[in-house]
Amino acid sequence: MEARLNLFESPIGAKVFRHINSAGKAISDSTLPHAVQELVKLRASQINGCGFCTDMHTKDAVAAGETHERLHLVAAWREATVFTEAERAALELAEEGTRIADAAGGVSDEVWANAAKHYDEEQLAALIGIIGLINLYNRFNVINQQPAGDYQPGMFG
C-alpha cells in the first residue's frame, strides 16, 4: 500500500501539520497523565481503523514503558481488569467522543460526569483536545491511505 499523497512534503500539508502538532504539544505538556493520553489515542485510532496511528501510538506507549498486556486489552477495556477507574473513564469518553455520529445525543452526561470525577478542568480540557486531535489525525491518515508498520518512536521529533 502506498499513500495517496506525501502530506509530509506538501507545502500545505506541512503547514497544517505544524499547527496541529502545536496543539498536540500543548496537550502533551498538560497534567493529563501520559499513559492516559496514549491509551486514548490508541482506542480512538482502533475505532477509526487508522493503522498508521494504531502502529504509532502502540509503539510510543511501549517506548514510554506501557505493558504489552494493557495495550493488547485496550480494544476490550470494559472486560479488562488492568485499567484504573480513571483510565476507564477516559477510554469511555474517548469512545463516545469518537463515535459522535453513532449517538444522537453525542457524549452523555453520565460519561462526562464519570470523567469529571477523575480529572480536573485542565485535564478534562486536555482530554477533549486529545480526542479531537487524534480523530483529526485518523481522518488524514485513513483518507490518504497512509501505510502502517514502519513507524519508529521519536521519528517525528
C-alpha positions in Angstrom: 0.0 0.0 0.0 1.2 3.5 -0.8 -0.1 6.8 0.5 -2.2 8.7 -2.0 -0.2 11.9 -1.3 3.0 12.7 0.6 1.4 15.0 3.1 4.8 15.5 4.9 6.3 17.1 1.7 3.3 19.0 0.6 3.6 22.7 1.5 0.0 22.9 2.6 0.2 19.6 4.4 3.4 20.6 6.2 1.8 23.9 7.3 -1.4 22.2 8.5 0.5 19.5 10.5 2.7 22.2 12.0 -0.3 23.9 13.5 -1.9 20.6 14.6 1.3 19.5 16.2 1.5 22.7 18.2 -1.9 21.9 19.6 -0.7 18.4 20.4 2.3 19.8 22.2 0.1 21.9 24.5 -1.8 18.7 25.4 1.3 16.6 25.9 2.7 19.3 28.2 -0.5 19.2 30.3 -1.0 17.4 33.6 -3.1 14.7 31.9 -1.1 11.5 32.6 0.9 10.4 29.5 -0.4 6.8 29.8 -3.9 8.1 29.6 -3.0 10.2 26.5 -1.6 7.1 24.7 -4.5 4.9 25.7 -7.0 7.4 24.4 -5.1 7.9 21.1 -4.8 4.2 20.6 -8.5 3.5 21.3 -9.8 6.2 19.0 -7.4 5.0 16.3 -8.7 1.4 16.7 -12.3 2.6 16.3 -11.5 4.7 13.3 -9.5 1.9 11.6 -6.3 4.0 11.4 -3.5 1.6 11.0 -0.8 4.3 11.0 -1.9 5.9 14.3 -2.6 2.5 15.9 1.0 1.5 15.0 2.4 4.8 16.2 0.7 5.0 19.5 1.3 1.4 20.4 5.0 1.8 19.7 5.1 5.2 21.5 3.3 3.7 24.5 5.8 0.8 24.7 8.7 3.1 24.4 7.3 5.1 27.3 7.1 2.0 29.5 3.5 0.8 28.8 3.0 -3.0 29.0 2.0 -5.2 26.1 -0.7 -6.7 28.2 -2.5 -3.4 28.7 -2.1 -2.4 25.1 -3.5 -5.7 23.8 -6.5 -5.2 26.0 -7.4 -1.6 25.0 -9.9 -2.8 22.4 -11.6 -4.8 25.2 -11.1 -2.4 28.1 -14.6 -2.9 29.5 -13.8 -6.5 30.3 -10.2 -6.0 31.3 -9.0 -5.6 34.9 -5.7 -3.9 34.1 -7.1 -0.3 33.8 -7.7 2.1 36.6 -11.1 3.7 37.1 -9.7 7.0 35.8 -8.3 5.3 32.7 -11.6 3.6 32.1 -13.4 6.9 32.4 -11.0 8.4 29.8 -11.4 5.5 27.4 -15.2 5.7 27.7 -15.1 9.5 27.0 -12.8 8.8 24.0 -15.2 6.2 22.6 -18.2 8.4 22.9 -16.3 11.4 21.6 -15.1 9.4 18.6 -18.5 7.8 17.9 -20.4 11.1 17.9 -22.3 10.1 14.7 -23.4 6.9 16.4 -25.0 8.6 19.4 -27.8 11.1 18.7 -27.0 12.9 22.0 -23.2 13.0 21.5 -21.3 12.4 24.7 -23.7 11.5 27.5 -23.9 13.5 30.8 -23.1 10.2 32.7 -19.9 9.6 30.8 -18.9 13.3 31.3 -19.7 13.2 35.0 -17.6 10.0 35.4 -14.6 11.6 33.7 -15.0 14.7 35.8 -14.8 12.6 39.0 -11.2 11.6 38.0 -9.8 14.6 36.2 -9.6 18.4 37.0 -10.7 21.1 34.5 -7.2 21.3 32.9 -7.1 17.6 32.4 -10.6 17.5 31.0 -9.7 20.2 28.5 -6.7 18.1 27.6 -8.9 15.0 27.2 -11.3 16.9 24.9 -8.3 18.2 22.9 -6.6 14.9 22.5 -9.8 13.1 21.5 -10.4 15.8 18.9 -6.8 15.8 17.6 -6.4 12.0 17.3 -9.7 11.9 15.4 -8.3 14.6 13.1 -5.1 12.7 12.5 -7.0 9.5 12.0 -9.1 11.1 9.2 -6.0 12.5 7.5 -4.3 9.0 7.5 -7.4 7.0 6.6 -8.3 9.3 3.7 -4.7 9.3 2.5 -4.3 5.5 3.0 -1.2 6.2 5.0 0.6 2.8 5.3 1.2 1.3 8.8 4.1 -0.6 10.3 7.2 1.4 9.6 6.9 4.0 12.4 9.7 4.2 14.9 9.3 6.0 18.2 10.5 9.6 18.0 10.8 9.7 14.2 8.8 12.9 14.1 10.8 14.7 16.7 
